[in-house]
Amino acid sequence: MLNDAKIKAAKPKAAAYKLADSEQLYLFVSPAGGKHWRMNYTYGRNLKGKPAQKTLALGSYPAVTLLDARAKRDAAKAMLREGRDPAVERRVAAKAKALSNANTFEAVALQWFELKSGWSVEKFKAWRDAHDGGWSPRDSRHWVERPRAGWSVVHAGDVFRSLERDVFPEIGDLPITEIESPRVLEVLNIIVQRGAIETAHRVCQRISDVYIYAIPAGIAKRNPAASMAKALPRVPPAKKQAAIIDRIEKNEDRLRAVRQLLIDCEALRTRAGTKFALRLLALTAVRPGELRGARWEEFEGLDGPEPLWRIPAARMKGDAERKLEEAGDHLVPLARQSVEVLQALRQLSGHLPLLFPSERHAHRPISENTLRALLIRAGYEQRHVPHGFRATMSTIMNEAPGRQKNDRAIIDLMLAHVPKDKVEGAYNRAAYMGRRRELAQEWADMLLEGMWDPHVHLGQPIRNADKSPKGPRAKAAA
């Protein structure tokens, strides 16, 4: 039998030779001086029907010590006793290892994402790269291959961004089978530490969903993110969207407060288009995102008795199924005051597709922060947000005198709230239009009673004069 002293003393010779250990294990010494562990064994039959002679390489000395070589020999013999060829088992294991290394978390997560979203990630990345990293749901036809996959374009974009921002940089290049629960928790704790607890819970669920896809696909055997949410801080209660009417009990005081808000905002020096956007948002109580993306082609009959804003289903809140519904557009009857806003606005953006284009890029809508910034400048920070007009309109109108039996449901319909019964929701989208028009006009009359015509904002200064020591007035005085 061999020992370390004999192995170290073995010198290369003109021809290769063997140093036997025990049970078919030996050290092969090459003329170049290499020392390699090998084991002879028999498995199966050759073409002549005799036991087939085979040799198994077990590694090289000193990387593989004598004890390691004997352990590998014993493992190979155990396989032989079970009727398995150790050489074949090694090739299978090597192939599985290579496949595991190729199945990184990012690669599998993108497979899951394409299945759920209907996107082609390759086409999306190409589109994004060609447009300086920007993209819009309106352009989704260029990369969405299965529109009815289940996710809306906006939700799919949120999922993809969270994976790129929070997950792939941390574990994206690791084999999915080698990621353990503590590593997943590290990824989530990074998100928690920046104060985004709700985001951490969402990312946890998405990592878990990737494994739920990978396990039945034979790519992974267990889910290290299972029950991980219990190890995260509890999601704080969702904050209600601030509205100026909060904590105001009397309806007349609520109405007075929202009217004063509009007066304060429109008294500021800012772009007329921004003031028109705020007034139209207050009048229609649509979601701010629906207002930002409004296009002139969506408005009908502005010169007739029944003006209408038809917001396409694809731009409405909801899943992909709802966005693809036939006759799923949201119909917004327009009061006389809303039409006046649009007539004044047409002088600013009537030649463009968008009602409220960005100052720098006419093909893009204003920022989602534009109206919020206006409210903050007017002194309403944390007291009212753009979305707050929806609760304001609903509360005041529901408690106004003269309400009819079905008005509460009709007001919900005007706000495009999704009913539990989807069939009923589809049926009602165009229902009660007469009463909806009456309520829209009633709300506009209450809100803007005695207010100035929107045309007065056209041509007005949009910025305050520069009174700094280096400003133009100081230079002129000098």
C-alpha positions as CSV (number, residue, x, y, z in Angstrom):
1,M,0.0,0.0,0.0
2,L,1.1,3.5,-0.6
3,N,1.8,6.3,1.8
4,D,2.8,10.0,1.4
5,A,6.5,9.3,1.6
6,K,6.4,6.7,-1.2
7,I,4.2,9.1,-3.4
8,K,6.6,12.0,-2.9
9,A,9.6,9.8,-3.7
10,A,8.2,8.6,-7.0
11,K,10.3,10.1,-9.8
12,P,9.4,10.3,-13.5
13,K,11.0,7.7,-15.8
14,A,11.4,7.3,-19.5
15,A,8.1,5.3,-19.6
16,A,5.0,5.8,-17.5
17,Y,4.5,3.4,-14.6
18,K,2.1,2.5,-11.9
19,L,2.3,2.4,-8.1
20,A,-0.4,0.1,-6.7
21,D,-2.3,1.0,-3.5
22,S,-5.3,-1.4,-2.8
23,E,-8.5,-2.6,-4.3
24,Q,-7.7,-1.5,-7.9
25,L,-6.5,2.0,-6.9
26,Y,-3.1,3.0,-8.2
27,L,-1.0,6.1,-8.9
28,F,-0.1,6.6,-12.5
29,V,3.3,8.4,-12.9
30,S,3.8,10.0,-16.3
31,P,7.2,10.7,-18.0
32,A,6.6,14.4,-17.5
33,G,6.3,13.8,-13.7
34,G,2.5,14.0,-13.3
35,K,1.0,11.8,-10.6
36,H,-2.6,10.8,-11.3
37,W,-5.0,8.6,-9.3
38,R,-6.7,5.9,-11.3
39,M,-8.9,2.9,-10.6
40,N,-9.5,-0.2,-12.7
41,Y,-12.9,-1.9,-12.7
42,T,-15.1,-4.0,-14.8
43,Y,-18.7,-3.1,-15.8
44,G,-20.9,-4.7,-18.4
45,R,-19.8,-6.9,-21.3
46,N,-17.7,-6.1,-24.4
47,L,-18.4,-7.2,-27.9
48,K,-17.0,-10.7,-27.2
49,G,-19.3,-11.2,-24.2
50,K,-16.5,-10.9,-21.7
51,P,-16.5,-8.4,-18.7
52,A,-15.6,-5.0,-20.0
53,Q,-12.4,-3.5,-18.5
54,K,-12.6,0.2,-17.6
55,T,-10.4,2.8,-15.9
56,L,-11.8,5.7,-13.8
57,A,-9.7,8.8,-13.3
58,L,-9.9,10.2,-9.7
59,G,-7.7,13.3,-10.0
60,S,-4.1,14.3,-9.6
61,Y,-1.8,14.4,-6.6
62,P,-1.3,16.5,-4.5
63,A,-4.6,18.3,-5.2
64,V,-6.2,14.9,-4.5
65,T,-4.5,13.4,-1.4
66,L,-4.2,9.6,-0.8
67,L,-7.1,9.7,1.7
68,D,-9.2,11.6,-0.9
69,A,-8.4,9.1,-3.6
70,R,-9.3,6.2,-1.4
71,A,-12.6,7.9,-0.5
72,K,-13.4,8.4,-4.2
73,R,-12.5,4.7,-4.9
74,D,-14.9,3.6,-2.1
75,A,-17.7,5.8,-3.5
76,A,-17.1,4.3,-7.0
77,K,-17.3,0.7,-5.6
78,A,-20.5,1.6,-3.9
79,M,-22.0,2.6,-7.2
80,L,-20.8,-0.6,-8.8
81,R,-22.5,-2.6,-6.1
82,E,-25.7,-0.8,-6.9
83,G,-25.3,-1.7,-10.6
84,R,-24.3,1.8,-11.7
85,D,-21.3,2.7,-13.8
86,P,-19.2,5.4,-12.0
87,A,-17.9,6.8,-15.2
88,V,-21.4,7.3,-16.6
89,E,-22.6,8.7,-13.2
90,R,-19.7,11.2,-13.3
91,R,-20.7,12.4,-16.8
92,V,-24.3,12.8,-15.8
93,A,-23.3,14.7,-12.7
94,A,-21.0,17.0,-14.8
95,K,-23.8,17.6,-17.3
96,A,-26.2,18.5,-14.4
97,K,-23.6,20.8,-12.9
98,A,-23.1,22.6,-16.2
99,L,-26.9,22.9,-16.7
100,S,-27.2,24.2,-13.1
101,N,-24.5,26.9,-13.8
102,A,-26.3,27.9,-17.0
103,N,-29.6,28.2,-15.2
104,T,-28.8,31.3,-13.3
105,F,-31.5,33.0,-11.3
106,E,-31.7,35.8,-13.9
107,A,-32.0,33.4,-16.8
108,V,-34.9,31.5,-15.1
109,A,-36.5,34.6,-13.8
110,L,-36.7,36.0,-17.4
111,Q,-38.3,32.8,-18.6
112,W,-40.9,33.2,-15.8
113,F,-41.4,36.8,-16.7
114,E,-42.0,36.1,-20.4
115,L,-44.5,33.4,-19.5
116,K,-46.5,35.7,-17.2
117,S,-46.2,39.0,-19.1
118,G,-46.4,37.9,-22.7
119,W,-43.3,40.1,-23.4
120,S,-40.3,39.3,-25.5
121,V,-37.5,40.5,-23.2
122,E,-35.1,40.5,-26.2
123,K,-37.4,42.8,-28.2
124,F,-38.1,45.0,-25.1
125,K,-34.4,45.5,-24.4
126,A,-33.7,46.3,-28.0
127,W,-36.6,48.9,-28.0
128,R,-35.4,50.4,-24.8
129,D,-31.8,50.7,-26.0
130,A,-32.9,52.3,-29.2
131,H,-34.8,54.9,-27.3
132,D,-32.2,56.0,-24.7
133,G,-33.6,53.8,-22.0
134,G,-37.1,55.2,-22.2
135,W,-40.3,53.3,-23.0
136,S,-44.1,53.8,-22.8
137,P,-47.0,51.4,-22.5
138,R,-48.3,53.0,-25.8
139,D,-45.3,51.3,-27.6
140,S,-45.9,47.9,-26.1
141,R,-46.9,46.4,-29.5
142,H,-43.2,46.4,-30.4
143,W,-42.3,43.8,-27.7
144,V,-45.5,42.2,-26.4
145,E,-46.0,38.9,-28.2
146,R,-49.0,37.5,-26.2
147,P,-51.3,40.4,-25.3
148,R,-53.7,38.2,-23.3
149,A,-51.0,36.6,-21.1
150,G,-52.5,38.1,-18.0
151,W,-50.4,41.1,-16.9
152,S,-51.0,44.7,-17.9
153,V,-48.1,46.4,-19.6
154,V,-47.7,48.8,-16.6
155,H,-47.6,45.9,-14.1
156,A,-45.2,44.0,-16.2
157,G,-42.9,47.1,-16.4
158,D,-43.0,47.4,-12.6
159,V,-42.0,43.8,-12.1
160,F,-39.2,44.0,-14.7
161,R,-37.8,47.2,-13.1
162,S,-37.9,45.7,-9.6
163,L,-36.0,42.6,-10.8
164,E,-33.4,44.7,-12.6
165,R,-33.0,47.1,-9.7
166,D,-33.2,45.0,-6.6
167,V,-32.6,41.3,-7.5
168,F,-30.4,40.7,-10.5
169,P,-27.4,42.8,-9.2
170,E,-27.4,40.7,-6.0
171,I,-28.2,37.1,-7.1
172,G,-28.9,37.2,-10.8
173,D,-25.6,35.5,-11.8
174,L,-25.9,32.7,-9.2
175,P,-27.1,29.2,-10.2
176,I,-30.7,29.1,-9.1
177,T,-30.2,25.8,-7.3
178,E,-27.4,27.2,-5.1
179,I,-29.2,30.1,-3.6
180,E,-30.1,29.6,0.0
181,S,-32.7,31.3,2.2
182,P,-30.1,33.5,4.1
183,R,-28.9,34.9,0.7
184,V,-32.5,35.7,-0.3
185,L,-33.0,37.4,3.1
186,E,-29.9,39.5,2.5
187,V,-31.4,40.8,-0.8
188,L,-34.7,41.7,0.9
189,N,-33.0,43.4,3.9
190,I,-31.2,45.7,1.6
191,I,-34.6,46.9,0.3
192,V,-35.9,47.1,3.9
193,Q,-33.0,49.2,5.0
194,R,-33.9,51.9,2.5
195,G,-37.4,52.1,4.0
196,A,-39.2,50.3,1.2
197,I,-40.9,47.6,3.3
198,E,-43.8,47.1,1.0
199,T,-41.4,46.8,-2.0
200,A,-39.5,44.2,-0.1
201,H,-42.6,42.1,0.4
202,R,-43.4,42.4,-3.4
203,V,-39.9,41.4,-4.4
204,C,-40.1,38.4,-1.9
205,Q,-43.2,37.2,-3.6
206,R,-41.7,37.6,-7.1
207,I,-38.6,35.6,-6.1
208,S,-40.8,32.9,-4.7
209,D,-42.9,32.9,-7.9
210,V,-39.8,32.3,-9.9
211,Y,-39.1,29.2,-7.9
212,I,-42.7,28.1,-8.1
213,Y,-42.2,28.1,-11.9
214,A,-38.7,26.5,-11.7
215,I,-39.6,23.5,-9.5
216,P,-42.2,21.8,-11.8
217,A,-40.0,22.7,-14.7
218,G,-37.2,20.5,-13.2
219,I,-34.8,23.5,-12.8
220,A,-34.9,23.7,-9.0
221,K,-36.0,21.4,-6.2
222,R,-36.9,23.8,-3.4
223,N,-38.0,27.3,-2.8
224,P,-35.7,29.3,-0.5
225,A,-38.1,32.2,-0.5
226,A,-41.0,30.2,0.8
227,S,-42.5,31.8,3.9
228,M,-39.8,34.4,3.8
229,A,-42.3,37.2,4.2
230,K,-42.7,36.2,7.9
231,A,-39.0,37.2,8.4
232,L,-39.7,40.8,7.1
233,P,-41.1,43.7,9.0
234,R,-44.9,44.1,8.7
235,V,-46.1,46.3,5.9
236,P,-47.3,49.5,7.5
237,P,-50.9,50.4,6.9
238,A,-51.5,52.0,3.6
239,K,-51.8,55.8,3.8
240,K,-55.0,57.3,2.5
241,Q,-54.5,59.7,-0.4
242,A,-54.6,63.1,1.2
243,A,-57.6,65.2,0.3
244,I,-58.4,68.8,1.4
245,I,-61.7,67.6,2.8
246,D,-60.2,65.2,5.3
247,R,-61.5,65.9,8.8
248,I,-64.0,68.5,7.5
249,E,-67.4,67.4,8.6
250,K,-69.8,69.8,6.9
251,N,-70.4,69.5,3.2
252,E,-70.5,73.3,2.6
253,D,-67.1,73.6,4.4
254,R,-65.7,70.9,2.2
255,L,-66.8,72.6,-0.9
256,R,-65.4,75.9,0.3
257,A,-62.0,74.3,1.0
258,V,-61.7,72.7,-2.4
259,R,-62.7,75.9,-4.2
260,Q,-60.1,77.8,-2.2
261,L,-57.5,75.3,-3.2
262,L,-58.2,75.9,-6.9
263,I,-58.1,79.6,-6.4
264,D,-54.7,79.4,-4.6
265,C,-53.2,77.1,-7.3
266,E,-54.5,79.2,-10.2
267,A,-53.2,82.4,-8.6
268,L,-49.6,81.2,-8.8
269,R,-47.4,82.1,-11.7
270,T,-47.0,78.9,-13.6
271,R,-47.8,77.5,-17.1
272,A,-51.4,77.9,-18.2
273,G,-51.5,74.3,-19.3
274,T,-50.6,73.1,-15.8
275,K,-53.5,75.2,-14.4
276,F,-55.9,73.8,-17.0
277,A,-54.8,70.2,-16.1
278,L,-55.5,70.8,-12.4
279,R,-59.0,72.3,-13.2
280,L,-59.9,69.5,-15.6
281,L,-58.7,66.9,-13.0
282,A,-61.0,68.5,-10.4
283,L,-63.9,68.7,-12.7
284,T,-63.7,65.1,-14.1
285,A,-62.2,63.3,-11.0
286,V,-60.4,60.9,-13.3
287,R,-57.1,59.3,-12.1
288,P,-54.1,61.5,-12.5
289,G,-52.4,59.1,-14.9
290,E,-55.4,59.0,-17.1
291,L,-55.4,62.8,-17.3
292,R,-51.6,63.0,-18.0
293,G,-51.9,60.6,-21.0
294,A,-55.1,62.3,-22.4
295,R,-55.0,62.7,-26.2
296,W,-57.2,65.0,-28.3
297,E,-58.5,62.1,-30.3
298,E,-60.3,60.8,-27.2
299,F,-62.7,63.7,-27.1
300,E,-66.0,63.6,-28.9
301,G,-68.7,66.2,-29.6
302,L,-67.1,69.2,-27.9
303,D,-69.2,71.5,-30.1
304,G,-72.4,69.5,-29.5
305,P,-74.9,69.0,-26.7
306,E,-73.3,65.8,-25.4
307,P,-69.5,66.2,-25.2
308,L,-67.7,63.1,-24.1
309,W,-64.2,62.0,-23.1
310,R,-63.7,58.3,-24.1
311,I,-60.7,57.0,-22.2
312,P,-59.5,53.8,-24.0
313,A,-59.6,50.7,-21.9
314,A,-55.9,50.2,-22.5
315,R,-55.1,53.3,-20.5
316,M,-57.4,52.5,-17.6
317,K,-56.4,50.9,-14.3
318,G,-56.8,47.1,-14.2
319,D,-55.3,43.9,-15.4
320,A,-54.6,42.9,-19.0
321,E,-58.0,41.2,-19.3
322,R,-59.8,44.4,-18.5
323,K,-57.6,46.5,-20.7
324,L,-58.5,44.2,-23.7
325,E,-62.2,44.1,-23.1
326,E,-64.4,45.1,-26.0
327,A,-66.4,48.2,-25.2
328,G,-64.2,48.6,-22.1
329,D,-63.5,52.3,-22.6
330,H,-64.3,54.6,-19.7
331,L,-66.9,57.2,-20.7
332,V,-66.6,60.6,-19.0
333,P,-69.5,63.0,-19.8
334,L,-68.2,66.5,-19.8
335,A,-69.8,69.5,-18.1
336,R,-69.9,72.9,-19.8
337,Q,-67.0,74.1,-17.6
338,S,-64.9,71.1,-18.7
339,V,-65.5,72.0,-22.4
340,E,-64.4,75.6,-21.6
341,V,-61.1,74.3,-20.2
342,L,-60.5,72.2,-23.4
343,Q,-61.3,75.2,-25.6
344,A,-58.8,77.3,-23.9
345,L,-56.2,74.5,-23.8
346,R,-56.6,73.9,-27.6
347,Q,-54.9,77.2,-28.2
348,L,-51.8,75.7,-26.4
349,S,-51.7,72.1,-27.5
350,G,-54.4,71.6,-30.1
351,H,-51.8,71.0,-32.8
352,L,-50.3,68.1,-30.8
353,P,-51.6,64.6,-30.0
354,L,-51.3,65.1,-26.2
355,L,-53.4,67.6,-24.2
356,F,-50.6,68.1,-21.7
357,P,-47.3,67.5,-23.3
358,S,-44.0,67.8,-21.5
359,E,-42.2,71.1,-21.8
360,R,-39.1,69.4,-23.2
361,H,-40.6,66.6,-25.2
362,A,-43.8,67.2,-27.0
363,H,-44.4,63.5,-27.6
364,R,-44.3,62.7,-23.9
365,P,-46.9,63.7,-21.2
366,I,-46.1,66.0,-18.3
367,S,-44.4,64.5,-15.4
368,E,-46.5,62.6,-12.8
369,N,-45.1,65.2,-10.3
370,T,-46.2,68.3,-12.1
371,L,-49.6,68.8,-10.4
372,R,-48.3,67.6,-7.1
373,A,-45.6,70.3,-7.3
374,L,-48.2,72.9,-8.1
375,L,-50.2,71.9,-5.0
376,I,-47.0,72.0,-2.8
377,R,-46.2,75.5,-4.1
378,A,-49.7,76.7,-3.2
379,G,-49.2,75.5,0.4
380,Y,-51.1,72.2,0.3
381,E,-48.2,69.7,0.9
382,Q,-49.5,66.6,2.7
383,R,-52.9,68.2,2.7
384,H,-54.0,67.4,-0.8
385,V,-52.6,65.3,-3.7
386,P,-53.9,65.1,-7.3
387,H,-55.6,61.8,-6.6
388,G,-57.5,63.5,-3.7
389,F,-60.0,65.1,-6.1
390,R,-61.6,61.7,-6.5
391,A,-62.4,61.3,-2.9
392,T,-63.4,65.0,-2.7
393,M,-65.9,64.7,-5.6
394,S,-67.3,61.4,-4.3
395,T,-67.8,62.6,-0.7
396,I,-69.3,66.0,-1.6
397,M,-71.6,64.7,-4.3
398,N,-72.8,61.7,-2.2
399,E,-73.8,64.0,0.7
400,A,-75.2,66.8,-1.4
401,P,-79.0,67.3,-1.0
402,G,-81.3,66.0,-3.7
403,R,-79.6,62.6,-4.1
404,Q,-81.6,60.0,-5.9
405,K,-81.8,56.3,-5.1
406,N,-79.0,55.0,-7.4
407,D,-76.8,58.0,-7.3
408,R,-74.1,56.4,-5.1
409,A,-73.6,53.6,-7.6
410,I,-73.7,56.0,-10.5
411,I,-71.0,58.2,-8.8
412,D,-68.9,55.0,-8.4
413,L,-69.4,54.4,-12.1
414,M,-68.3,57.9,-12.9
415,L,-65.1,57.2,-11.0
416,A,-64.5,54.0,-12.9
417,H,-64.4,51.9,-9.8
418,V,-64.2,48.2,-10.7
419,P,-67.3,46.3,-9.5
420,K,-67.0,42.8,-8.0
421,D,-69.3,41.6,-10.8
422,K,-67.3,42.1,-14.0
423,V,-70.3,41.3,-16.2
424,E,-72.3,44.0,-14.4
425,G,-69.3,46.4,-14.8
426,A,-69.2,45.8,-18.6
427,Y,-72.9,46.3,-18.9
428,N,-72.9,49.5,-16.9
429,R,-70.1,51.3,-18.6
430,A,-72.5,53.1,-20.9
431,A,-75.5,53.0,-18.6
432,Y,-77.1,55.9,-16.8
433,M,-75.5,58.3,-19.1
434,G,-78.3,60.9,-18.7
435,R,-78.0,60.9,-14.9
436,R,-74.2,60.9,-15.2
437,R,-74.3,64.1,-17.3
438,E,-76.6,65.7,-14.7
439,L,-74.3,64.9,-11.9
440,A,-71.2,66.0,-13.8
441,Q,-72.8,69.4,-14.5
442,E,-74.0,69.7,-10.9
443,W,-70.5,69.1,-9.6
444,A,-69.0,71.6,-12.0
445,D,-71.6,74.3,-11.1
446,M,-70.9,73.8,-7.3
447,L,-67.1,73.7,-7.8
448,L,-66.6,76.7,-10.1
449,E,-69.4,79.0,-9.1
450,G,-68.2,82.5,-9.6
451,M,-64.7,81.4,-10.8
452,W,-63.0,83.1,-13.7
453,D,-63.0,81.9,-17.2
454,P,-60.0,79.6,-18.0
455,H,-59.0,81.8,-20.9
456,V,-57.7,84.5,-18.5
457,H,-54.6,82.3,-17.9
458,L,-53.5,82.5,-21.5
459,G,-50.6,84.8,-22.0
460,Q,-50.0,85.4,-18.3
461,P,-46.5,85.4,-16.8
462,I,-45.4,81.9,-15.9
463,R,-42.5,82.8,-13.6
464,N,-41.8,85.3,-10.9
465,A,-39.3,88.1,-11.6
466,D,-35.7,87.3,-10.7
467,K,-34.9,89.6,-7.7
468,S,-31.5,88.1,-6.9
469,P,-28.4,90.3,-6.8
470,K,-27.3,89.0,-10.1
471,G,-30.7,89.2,-11.7
472,P,-31.7,91.4,-14.7
473,R,-33.3,94.1,-12.5
474,A,-30.1,94.4,-10.4
475,K,-28.0,94.7,-13.6
476,A,-30.3,97.3,-15.1
477,A,-30.2,99.4,-11.9
478,A,-26.4,99.3,-11.9
